[in-house]
Amino acid sequence: MISAPDFIKLPYSPELTEGGIAYATRSLPYTYDRMGGSLYSRLRRIVGGVAVELAFRRYLSEQGVPFDVKGATPFSEPDRYDVSLGGHRCDIKTFVTSKRNQITAMRRNPGLVLRAPAMIPEDQFLAVNHTDQDFYLFAFLLGLTTNSPEDIQKAVSAGQRIYLIHPLRSDWSRPQAWAPLHKLSLKSECSQPIKVEIGGQDAERNFITETLTLAPLTRVLPKNTYHSLAYIHTDSIPDARVGIHSPAKADIYLIQPHEWGNIWIYGMEIWLTGYMMHNEFRRKASAILAGSRVFQYSTTQAKNLSVPVADLRSLSDLFERVKEWEEAKKAW
């Protein structure tokens, strides 16, 4: 059992969002949408999850808690763990909390989180790559997001950073025939030049990106040769259509001004609440059916297994045990 004072609160910095975006954009062709909702919400969840993991690693280093990184998580396997503590796999489950009133209430009374469910999607929990000695760490990322064109414009007017992205359809990002997009070109109908970044894969499926400046009504050819194109990104709001064309495709891919989403997370804090071992979670968890209203979401999109946050175990105690395990190894 834990209480609110057991929560470990970490500061948030913009480079955490940058790291999350770098991962999210490259994992686009492989991301499994178990949560439902909009594509941009899904990408923000990935951004938030990676941001928390980066902050967690930084915290462990600062506190002198030994940990291993089992190689960078492949973009094609977004559910694979990265961190190991004392030889135990650590799977971090992050909940992005972006409603202003909920953030205010949590900060005023952190104990509200104790009644929240520490949830794991059932299909993830039942995956064969887990063992009873793995453990789950549950975290809340408190931060604002923009969910409409009006929100994005407000962020720009306030001098906030944005990261607009348009993920391309699967016939571009995951084509059935692996062949070059010959004579790929982009053209903008915007009133002013616009700088964009495109990202995709080459013949060997290496992820490649490049930045292009699109002058109004001027066709621009990328230097790289792409076999797939996953996304196009800009830091400014387009006021007209942007088109992508390759003779390998039947139609010009047109992106309307409203077909961009901002996946930048304006993070405030990260709360590491507690942890539980896989075997204990299996014994204690109860099911939350799809369509349920919970503390984190107005509607769950998939079946989850959960325990109350209050039933988790103290992370501070865990970190002390990890230090003791490592000292015992050295003595041995």
C-alpha atoms as a printed R data frame, in Angstrom:
    type eleno elety resid chain resno       x       y       z
1   ATOM     1    CA   MET     A     1   0.000   0.000   0.000
2   ATOM     2    CA   ILE     A     2   1.180   3.510  -0.780
3   ATOM     3    CA   SER     A     3   0.003   7.032   0.006
4   ATOM     4    CA   ALA     A     4   0.367  10.308  -1.885
5   ATOM     5    CA   PRO     A     5   3.690  11.252  -0.180
6   ATOM     6    CA   ASP     A     6   5.176   8.108  -1.770
7   ATOM     7    CA   PHE     A     7   4.745   9.584  -5.253
8   ATOM     8    CA   ILE     A     8   7.998  10.670  -6.887
9   ATOM     9    CA   LYS     A     9   7.476  13.932  -8.773
10  ATOM    10    CA   LEU     A    10   9.869  14.751 -11.592
11  ATOM    11    CA   PRO     A    11  10.266  18.084 -13.404
12  ATOM    12    CA   TYR     A    12   9.422  18.259 -17.083
13  ATOM    13    CA   SER     A    13  11.551  19.857 -19.792
14  ATOM    14    CA   PRO     A    14  10.979  20.354 -23.548
15  ATOM    15    CA   GLU     A    15  13.706  17.907 -24.582
16  ATOM    16    CA   LEU     A    16  11.565  15.103 -23.156
17  ATOM    17    CA   THR     A    17   8.849  15.974 -25.673
18  ATOM    18    CA   GLU     A    18  11.479  16.195 -28.417
19  ATOM    19    CA   GLY     A    19  12.715  12.702 -27.579
20  ATOM    20    CA   GLY     A    20   9.175  11.360 -27.569
21  ATOM    21    CA   ILE     A    21   8.415  12.891 -30.961
22  ATOM    22    CA   ALA     A    22  11.608  11.478 -32.479
23  ATOM    23    CA   TYR     A    23  10.486   7.992 -31.445
24  ATOM    24    CA   ALA     A    24   6.801   8.440 -32.328
25  ATOM    25    CA   THR     A    25   7.431   9.607 -35.888
26  ATOM    26    CA   ARG     A    26   9.691   6.676 -36.661
27  ATOM    27    CA   SER     A    27   7.337   4.115 -35.153
28  ATOM    28    CA   LEU     A    28   4.356   5.356 -37.185
29  ATOM    29    CA   PRO     A    29   4.232   2.451 -39.655
30  ATOM    30    CA   TYR     A    30   4.261  -0.077 -36.802
31  ATOM    31    CA   THR     A    31   2.068   1.492 -34.133
32  ATOM    32    CA   TYR     A    32  -0.825  -0.660 -32.945
33  ATOM    33    CA   ASP     A    33  -3.855   1.377 -31.932
34  ATOM    34    CA   ARG     A    34  -5.323  -0.624 -29.059
35  ATOM    35    CA   MET     A    35  -6.573   2.539 -27.345
36  ATOM    36    CA   GLY     A    36  -8.759   3.885 -30.126
37  ATOM    37    CA   GLY     A    37  -9.414   7.590 -30.513
38  ATOM    38    CA   SER     A    38  -7.813   9.970 -32.996
39  ATOM    39    CA   LEU     A    39  -4.502   9.307 -34.675
40  ATOM    40    CA   TYR     A    40  -3.012  12.417 -33.079
41  ATOM    41    CA   SER     A    41  -4.134  11.315 -29.612
42  ATOM    42    CA   ARG     A    42  -2.405   7.997 -30.246
43  ATOM    43    CA   LEU     A    43   0.816   9.758 -31.256
44  ATOM    44    CA   ARG     A    44   0.687  12.006 -28.188
45  ATOM    45    CA   ARG     A    45   0.362   8.902 -25.989
46  ATOM    46    CA   ILE     A    46   3.529   7.510 -27.573
47  ATOM    47    CA   VAL     A    47   5.294  10.855 -27.132
48  ATOM    48    CA   GLY     A    48   4.242  10.927 -23.473
49  ATOM    49    CA   GLY     A    49   5.302   7.353 -22.813
50  ATOM    50    CA   VAL     A    50   8.778   7.880 -24.238
51  ATOM    51    CA   ALA     A    51   9.129  11.220 -22.421
52  ATOM    52    CA   VAL     A    52   8.382   9.522 -19.092
53  ATOM    53    CA   GLU     A    53  10.859   6.731 -19.782
54  ATOM    54    CA   LEU     A    54  13.592   9.265 -20.588
55  ATOM    55    CA   ALA     A    55  12.825  11.203 -17.397
56  ATOM    56    CA   PHE     A    56  12.818   7.936 -15.425
57  ATOM    57    CA   ARG     A    57  16.274   6.977 -16.700
58  ATOM    58    CA   ARG     A    58  17.568  10.444 -15.868
59  ATOM    59    CA   TYR     A    59  16.154  10.176 -12.341
60  ATOM    60    CA   LEU     A    60  17.744   6.758 -11.788
61  ATOM    61    CA   SER     A    61  21.117   8.116 -12.887
62  ATOM    62    CA   GLU     A    62  20.830  11.159 -10.613
63  ATOM    63    CA   GLN     A    63  19.874   8.986  -7.630
64  ATOM    64    CA   GLY     A    64  22.614   6.447  -8.236
65  ATOM    65    CA   VAL     A    65  20.136   3.613  -8.826
66  ATOM    66    CA   PRO     A    66  21.804   0.973 -11.047
67  ATOM    67    CA   PHE     A    67  19.854   0.031 -14.158
68  ATOM    68    CA   ASP     A    68  20.401  -1.588 -17.516
69  ATOM    69    CA   VAL     A    69  19.073  -0.576 -20.893
70  ATOM    70    CA   LYS     A    70  18.346  -3.655 -22.965
71  ATOM    71    CA   GLY     A    71  19.016  -1.888 -26.239
72  ATOM    72    CA   ALA     A    72  16.820   0.786 -27.751
73  ATOM    73    CA   THR     A    73  13.249  -0.357 -28.242
74  ATOM    74    CA   PRO     A    74  12.823  -1.138 -31.960
75  ATOM    75    CA   PHE     A    75  10.332   1.152 -33.689
76  ATOM    76    CA   SER     A    76   8.655  -2.022 -34.977
77  ATOM    77    CA   GLU     A    77   8.073  -3.322 -31.416
78  ATOM    78    CA   PRO     A    78   6.525  -0.420 -29.470
79  ATOM    79    CA   ASP     A    79   5.497  -2.629 -26.514
80  ATOM    80    CA   ARG     A    80   9.009  -3.923 -25.776
81  ATOM    81    CA   TYR     A    81  10.592  -2.805 -22.524
82  ATOM    82    CA   ASP     A    82  13.851  -0.865 -22.326
83  ATOM    83    CA   VAL     A    83  14.861  -0.700 -18.648
84  ATOM    84    CA   SER     A    84  15.902  -3.467 -16.267
85  ATOM    85    CA   LEU     A    85  16.302  -2.977 -12.499
86  ATOM    86    CA   GLY     A    86  18.128  -5.633 -10.507
87  ATOM    87    CA   GLY     A    87  17.682  -8.051 -13.389
88  ATOM    88    CA   HIS     A    88  13.898  -7.467 -13.489
89  ATOM    89    CA   ARG     A    89  12.251  -6.082 -16.592
90  ATOM    90    CA   CYS     A    90  10.532  -2.761 -15.960
91  ATOM    91    CA   ASP     A    91   7.454  -1.900 -18.022
92  ATOM    92    CA   ILE     A    92   6.338   1.714 -17.534
93  ATOM    93    CA   LYS     A    93   2.646   2.462 -18.039
94  ATOM    94    CA   THR     A    94   2.083   6.180 -18.592
95  ATOM    95    CA   PHE     A    95  -1.206   8.054 -18.414
96  ATOM    96    CA   VAL     A    96  -1.142  11.492 -20.058
97  ATOM    97    CA   THR     A    97  -3.371  13.816 -18.021
98  ATOM    98    CA   SER     A    98  -4.197  16.885 -20.114
99  ATOM    99    CA   LYS     A    99  -7.453  18.321 -18.743
100 ATOM   100    CA   ARG     A   100  -6.769  21.605 -16.954
101 ATOM   101    CA   ASN     A   101  -9.365  21.056 -14.234
102 ATOM   102    CA   GLN     A   102  -8.088  17.549 -13.514
103 ATOM   103    CA   ILE     A   103  -4.473  18.736 -13.351
104 ATOM   104    CA   THR     A   104  -5.491  21.508 -10.940
105 ATOM   105    CA   ALA     A   105  -7.415  19.048  -8.765
106 ATOM   106    CA   MET     A   106  -4.521  16.562  -8.709
107 ATOM   107    CA   ARG     A   107  -2.031  19.220  -7.702
108 ATOM   108    CA   ARG     A   108  -4.334  20.481  -4.985
109 ATOM   109    CA   ASN     A   109  -5.072  16.989  -3.691
110 ATOM   110    CA   PRO     A   110  -2.598  14.322  -4.928
111 ATOM   111    CA   GLY     A   111  -4.540  11.729  -2.936
112 ATOM   112    CA   LEU     A   112  -7.166  11.714  -5.704
113 ATOM   113    CA   VAL     A   113  -4.800   9.579  -7.761
114 ATOM   114    CA   LEU     A   114  -4.826   6.805  -5.149
115 ATOM   115    CA   ARG     A   115  -8.360   5.871  -6.227
116 ATOM   116    CA   ALA     A   116  -7.426   5.785  -9.913
117 ATOM   117    CA   PRO     A   117  -6.982   2.392 -11.579
118 ATOM   118    CA   ALA     A   118  -3.437   1.305 -12.410
119 ATOM   119    CA   MET     A   119  -4.393  -0.213 -15.759
120 ATOM   120    CA   ILE     A   120  -2.749  -2.515 -18.271
121 ATOM   121    CA   PRO     A   121  -4.396  -3.460 -21.588
122 ATOM   122    CA   GLU     A   122  -5.340  -7.123 -21.284
123 ATOM   123    CA   ASP     A   123  -3.605  -8.140 -24.510
124 ATOM   124    CA   GLN     A   124  -0.353  -6.580 -23.283
125 ATOM   125    CA   PHE     A   125  -0.566  -8.285 -19.908
126 ATOM   126    CA   LEU     A   126  -1.188 -11.694 -21.467
127 ATOM   127    CA   ALA     A   127   1.688 -11.361 -23.948
128 ATOM   128    CA   VAL     A   128   4.064 -14.304 -23.884
129 ATOM   129    CA   ASN     A   129   7.141 -12.096 -23.519
130 ATOM   130    CA   HIS     A   130   6.388 -11.374 -19.831
131 ATOM   131    CA   THR     A   131   7.505 -13.380 -16.791
132 ATOM   132    CA   ASP     A   132   6.294 -13.375 -13.190
133 ATOM   133    CA   GLN     A   133   9.408 -11.454 -12.152
134 ATOM   134    CA   ASP     A   134   8.735  -8.508 -14.447
135 ATOM   135    CA   PHE     A   135   7.244  -5.475 -12.815
136 ATOM   136    CA   TYR     A   136   5.044  -2.601 -13.894
137 ATOM   137    CA   LEU     A   137   5.613   1.020 -12.943
138 ATOM   138    CA   PHE     A   138   2.660   3.415 -13.247
139 ATOM   139    CA   ALA     A   139   3.194   7.077 -14.068
140 ATOM   140    CA   PHE     A   140   1.086  10.166 -14.728
141 ATOM   141    CA   LEU     A   141   2.310  12.887 -17.072
142 ATOM   142    CA   LEU     A   142   0.634  16.203 -16.283
143 ATOM   143    CA   GLY     A   143   0.667  18.373 -19.385
144 ATOM   144    CA   LEU     A   144  -1.533  20.283 -21.804
145 ATOM   145    CA   THR     A   145  -2.260  19.325 -25.410
146 ATOM   146    CA   THR     A   146  -3.971  21.015 -28.343
147 ATOM   147    CA   ASN     A   147  -6.934  19.110 -29.714
148 ATOM   148    CA   SER     A   148  -8.395  21.538 -32.271
149 ATOM   149    CA   PRO     A   149  -7.216  24.121 -34.833
150 ATOM   150    CA   GLU     A   150  -8.364  26.823 -32.404
151 ATOM   151    CA   ASP     A   151  -6.184  25.363 -29.636
152 ATOM   152    CA   ILE     A   152  -3.211  25.249 -31.999
153 ATOM   153    CA   GLN     A   153  -3.696  28.891 -32.990
154 ATOM   154    CA   LYS     A   154  -3.879  29.891 -29.325
155 ATOM   155    CA   ALA     A   155  -0.607  28.091 -28.656
156 ATOM   156    CA   VAL     A   156   1.094  29.905 -31.543
157 ATOM   157    CA   SER     A   157  -0.316  33.266 -30.427
158 ATOM   158    CA   ALA     A   158   1.065  32.608 -26.933
159 ATOM   159    CA   GLY     A   159   4.526  31.959 -28.367
160 ATOM   160    CA   GLN     A   160   4.376  28.234 -27.617
161 ATOM   161    CA   ARG     A   161   6.114  25.653 -29.730
162 ATOM   162    CA   ILE     A   162   4.087  23.385 -32.003
163 ATOM   163    CA   TYR     A   163   4.900  20.231 -33.932
164 ATOM   164    CA   LEU     A   164   2.375  19.825 -36.724
165 ATOM   165    CA   ILE     A   165   2.347  16.453 -38.412
166 ATOM   166    CA   HIS     A   166   0.312  14.681 -41.043
167 ATOM   167    CA   PRO     A   167   0.796  10.893 -41.059
168 ATOM   168    CA   LEU     A   168   0.328   9.535 -44.556
169 ATOM   169    CA   ARG     A   169  -2.118   6.775 -45.438
170 ATOM   170    CA   SER     A   170  -0.972   3.175 -45.225
171 ATOM   171    CA   ASP     A   171  -0.579   2.856 -49.008
172 ATOM   172    CA   TRP     A   172   2.253   5.390 -48.659
173 ATOM   173    CA   SER     A   173   3.615   4.433 -45.223
174 ATOM   174    CA   ARG     A   174   3.225   0.635 -45.561
175 ATOM   175    CA   PRO     A   175   3.035  -0.078 -49.297
176 ATOM   176    CA   GLN     A   176   2.400  -3.664 -50.355
177 ATOM   177    CA   ALA     A   177   4.955  -3.400 -53.154
178 ATOM   178    CA   TRP     A   178   8.398  -2.300 -51.915
179 ATOM   179    CA   ALA     A   179   9.490  -0.080 -54.789
180 ATOM   180    CA   PRO     A   180  10.934   3.427 -55.067
181 ATOM   181    CA   LEU     A   181   8.624   6.423 -55.177
182 ATOM   182    CA   HIS     A   182  10.145   7.658 -58.432
183 ATOM   183    CA   LYS     A   183  10.140  11.398 -59.164
184 ATOM   184    CA   LEU     A   184   8.644  12.176 -55.769
185 ATOM   185    CA   SER     A   185   7.721  15.851 -55.521
186 ATOM   186    CA   LEU     A   186   5.964  18.242 -53.155
187 ATOM   187    CA   LYS     A   187   4.136  21.486 -53.873
188 ATOM   188    CA   SER     A   188   2.496  24.036 -51.605
189 ATOM   189    CA   GLU     A   189  -0.406  26.365 -52.307
190 ATOM   190    CA   CYS     A   190   0.344  28.375 -49.143
191 ATOM   191    CA   SER     A   191   0.682  32.140 -49.456
192 ATOM   192    CA   GLN     A   192   4.197  32.118 -47.966
193 ATOM   193    CA   PRO     A   193   7.151  29.705 -48.209
194 ATOM   194    CA   ILE     A   194   6.779  26.840 -45.763
195 ATOM   195    CA   LYS     A   195   9.520  24.611 -44.370
196 ATOM   196    CA   VAL     A   196   8.584  20.937 -44.048
197 ATOM   197    CA   GLU     A   197  10.258  17.717 -42.989
198 ATOM   198    CA   ILE     A   198   9.401  14.398 -44.584
199 ATOM   199    CA   GLY     A   199  10.242  10.998 -43.136
200 ATOM   200    CA   GLY     A   200  10.127   7.529 -44.612
201 ATOM   201    CA   GLN     A   201  12.198   4.470 -45.494
202 ATOM   202    CA   ASP     A   202  14.771   3.726 -48.159
203 ATOM   203    CA   ALA     A   203  15.288   0.488 -50.073
204 ATOM   204    CA   GLU     A   204  16.933  -1.188 -47.044
205 ATOM   205    CA   ARG     A   205  14.100   0.038 -44.779
206 ATOM   206    CA   ASN     A   206  16.366   2.500 -43.010
207 ATOM   207    CA   PHE     A   207  14.435   5.485 -41.727
208 ATOM   208    CA   ILE     A   208  15.472   8.695 -43.489
209 ATOM   209    CA   THR     A   209  14.334  12.306 -43.233
210 ATOM   210    CA   GLU     A   210  15.026  15.572 -44.968
211 ATOM   211    CA   THR     A   211  13.927  19.184 -44.725
212 ATOM   212    CA   LEU     A   212  12.541  21.071 -47.717
213 ATOM   213    CA   THR     A   213  11.427  24.661 -48.232
214 ATOM   214    CA   LEU     A   214   8.301  24.855 -50.371
215 ATOM   215    CA   ALA     A   215   7.863  28.172 -52.152
216 ATOM   216    CA   PRO     A   216   4.272  28.905 -53.235
217 ATOM   217    CA   LEU     A   217   3.172  26.893 -56.275
218 ATOM   218    CA   THR     A   218   6.684  25.562 -56.895
219 ATOM   219    CA   ARG     A   219   7.407  21.866 -57.286
220 ATOM   220    CA   VAL     A   220  10.260  20.624 -55.069
221 ATOM   221    CA   LEU     A   221  12.017  17.268 -55.457
222 ATOM   222    CA   PRO     A   222  13.583  15.557 -52.411
223 ATOM   223    CA   LYS     A   223  17.213  14.424 -52.674
224 ATOM   224    CA   ASN     A   224  16.624  11.061 -50.985
225 ATOM   225    CA   THR     A   225  15.024   8.076 -52.681
226 ATOM   226    CA   TYR     A   226  12.047   6.842 -50.656
227 ATOM   227    CA   HIS     A   227  10.283   3.496 -50.797
228 ATOM   228    CA   SER     A   228   7.738   4.590 -48.201
229 ATOM   229    CA   LEU     A   229   6.690   7.933 -46.781
230 ATOM   230    CA   ALA     A   230   5.392   7.953 -43.209
231 ATOM   231    CA   TYR     A   231   4.783  11.607 -42.406
232 ATOM   232    CA   ILE     A   232   5.217  15.249 -43.295
233 ATOM   233    CA   HIS     A   233   5.885  17.793 -40.549
234 ATOM   234    CA   THR     A   234   5.981  21.576 -40.239
235 ATOM   235    CA   ASP     A   235   6.382  24.076 -37.410
236 ATOM   236    CA   SER     A   236   4.097  26.674 -39.000
237 ATOM   237    CA   ILE     A   237   0.369  26.552 -39.696
238 ATOM   238    CA   PRO     A   238  -0.313  25.998 -43.429
239 ATOM   239    CA   ASP     A   239  -2.980  28.334 -44.818
240 ATOM   240    CA   ALA     A   240  -3.625  26.215 -47.929
241 ATOM   241    CA   ARG     A   241  -3.125  22.758 -49.364
242 ATOM   242    CA   VAL     A   242   0.157  20.872 -49.599
243 ATOM   243    CA   GLY     A   243   0.474  18.155 -52.231
244 ATOM   244    CA   ILE     A   244   2.720  15.105 -52.608
245 ATOM   245    CA   HIS     A   245   3.054  13.284 -55.925
246 ATOM   246    CA   SER     A   246   4.839  10.312 -57.399
247 ATOM   247    CA   PRO     A   247   4.083   8.624 -60.721
248 ATOM   248    CA   ALA     A   248   4.195   5.380 -58.703
249 ATOM   249    CA   LYS     A   249   0.869   6.441 -57.175
250 ATOM   250    CA   ALA     A   250  -2.349   6.974 -59.071
251 ATOM   251    CA   ASP     A   251  -3.382  10.197 -57.368
252 ATOM   252    CA   ILE     A   252  -1.808  13.316 -55.926
253 ATOM   253    CA   TYR     A   253  -1.851  13.160 -52.119
254 ATOM   254    CA   LEU     A   254  -3.453  16.434 -50.994
255 ATOM   255    CA   ILE     A   255  -3.313  17.650 -47.398
256 ATOM   256    CA   GLN     A   256  -5.950  20.210 -46.457
257 ATOM   257    CA   PRO     A   257  -5.113  22.957 -43.912
258 ATOM   258    CA   HIS     A   258  -7.219  21.251 -41.230
259 ATOM   259    CA   GLU     A   259  -5.561  17.850 -41.755
260 ATOM   260    CA   TRP     A   260  -2.590  18.532 -39.493
261 ATOM   261    CA   GLY     A   261  -2.329  17.707 -35.807
262 ATOM   262    CA   ASN     A   262  -0.067  19.124 -33.112
263 ATOM   263    CA   ILE     A   263   1.576  16.328 -31.108
264 ATOM   264    CA   TRP     A   264   3.664  18.602 -28.908
265 ATOM   265    CA   ILE     A   265   3.009  17.950 -25.203
266 ATOM   266    CA   TYR     A   266   3.298  20.988 -22.941
267 ATOM   267    CA   GLY     A   267   4.468  18.987 -19.959
268 ATOM   268    CA   MET     A   268   4.422  20.254 -16.385
269 ATOM   269    CA   GLU     A   269   5.310  17.328 -14.134
270 ATOM   270    CA   ILE     A   270   5.710  13.569 -14.113
271 ATOM   271    CA   TRP     A   271   4.387  11.574 -11.164
272 ATOM   272    CA   LEU     A   272   5.856   8.115 -10.619
273 ATOM   273    CA   THR     A   273   3.240   6.548  -8.359
274 ATOM   274    CA   GLY     A   274   4.271   2.969  -7.565
275 ATOM   275    CA   TYR     A   275   4.963  -0.478  -8.939
276 ATOM   276    CA   MET     A   276   3.729  -4.065  -8.797
277 ATOM   277    CA   MET     A   277   5.243  -7.382  -9.849
278 ATOM   278    CA   HIS     A   278   3.610  -9.251 -12.718
279 ATOM   279    CA   ASN     A   279   2.554 -12.256 -10.618
280 ATOM   280    CA   GLU     A   280   1.049 -10.080  -7.868
281 ATOM   281    CA   PHE     A   281  -0.805  -7.991 -10.434
282 ATOM   282    CA   ARG     A   282  -2.260 -11.153 -11.954
283 ATOM   283    CA   ARG     A   283  -3.596 -12.267  -8.559
284 ATOM   284    CA   LYS     A   284  -5.105  -8.930  -7.574
285 ATOM   285    CA   ALA     A   285  -6.301  -7.393 -10.843
286 ATOM   286    CA   SER     A   286  -9.909  -7.020 -11.868
287 ATOM   287    CA   ALA     A   287 -11.234  -6.309 -15.343
288 ATOM   288    CA   ILE     A   288 -12.312  -2.937 -16.695
289 ATOM   289    CA   LEU     A   289 -14.420  -3.435 -19.795
290 ATOM   290    CA   ALA     A   290 -14.155  -1.344 -22.938
291 ATOM   291    CA   GLY     A   291 -16.477   1.652 -22.761
292 ATOM   292    CA   SER     A   292 -15.930   2.253 -19.036
293 ATOM   293    CA   ARG     A   293 -15.362   5.688 -17.537
294 ATOM   294    CA   VAL     A   294 -12.249   5.852 -15.349
295 ATOM   295    CA   PHE     A   295 -10.097   8.522 -13.734
296 ATOM   296    CA   GLN     A   296  -7.764   8.694 -16.732
297 ATOM   297    CA   TYR     A   297 -10.260   8.460 -19.604
298 ATOM   298    CA   SER     A   298 -13.861   9.387 -20.252
299 ATOM   299    CA   THR     A   299 -14.196   6.088 -22.139
300 ATOM   300    CA   THR     A   300 -11.822   3.133 -22.285
301 ATOM   301    CA   GLN     A   301 -11.389   1.764 -25.791
302 ATOM   302    CA   ALA     A   302 -10.136  -1.706 -24.864
303 ATOM   303    CA   LYS     A   303 -10.465  -4.214 -22.045
304 ATOM   304    CA   ASN     A   304  -7.985  -3.528 -19.238
305 ATOM   305    CA   LEU     A   305  -6.848  -5.250 -16.071
306 ATOM   306    CA   SER     A   306  -6.325  -2.996 -13.068
307 ATOM   307    CA   VAL     A   307  -5.627  -2.547  -9.378
308 ATOM   308    CA   PRO     A   308  -6.124   0.696  -7.419
309 ATOM   309    CA   VAL     A   309  -3.056   2.944  -7.406
310 ATOM   310    CA   ALA     A   310  -3.271   2.798  -3.594
311 ATOM   311    CA   ASP     A   311  -2.460  -0.940  -3.741
312 ATOM   312    CA   LEU     A   312   0.851  -0.413  -5.522
313 ATOM   313    CA   ARG     A   313   4.195  -0.706  -3.768
314 ATOM   314    CA   SER     A   314   6.633   2.082  -2.904
315 ATOM   315    CA   LEU     A   315   9.178   2.979  -5.563
316 ATOM   316    CA   SER     A   316  11.595   4.426  -3.013
317 ATOM   317    CA   ASP     A   317  11.696   1.049  -1.266
318 ATOM   318    CA   LEU     A   318  12.266  -0.668  -4.610
319 ATOM   319    CA   PHE     A   319  15.164   1.609  -5.510
320 ATOM   320    CA   GLU     A   320  16.846   0.957  -2.156
321 ATOM   321    CA   ARG     A   321  16.465  -2.785  -2.718
322 ATOM   322    CA   VAL     A   322  18.008  -2.465  -6.186
323 ATOM   323    CA   LYS     A   323  21.022  -0.694  -4.684
324 ATOM   324    CA   GLU     A   324  21.350  -3.475  -2.094
325 ATOM   325    CA   TRP     A   325  21.117  -6.175  -4.788
326 ATOM   326    CA   GLU     A   326  23.899  -4.534  -6.757
327 ATOM   327    CA   GLU     A   327  26.104  -4.171  -3.677
328 ATOM   328    CA   ALA     A   328  25.533  -7.839  -2.855
329 ATOM   329    CA   LYS     A   329  26.607  -8.793  -6.393
330 ATOM   330    CA   LYS     A   330  29.843  -6.847  -5.983
331 ATOM   331    CA   ALA     A   331  30.532  -8.500  -2.617
332 ATOM   332    CA   TRP     A   332  29.946 -11.934  -4.121
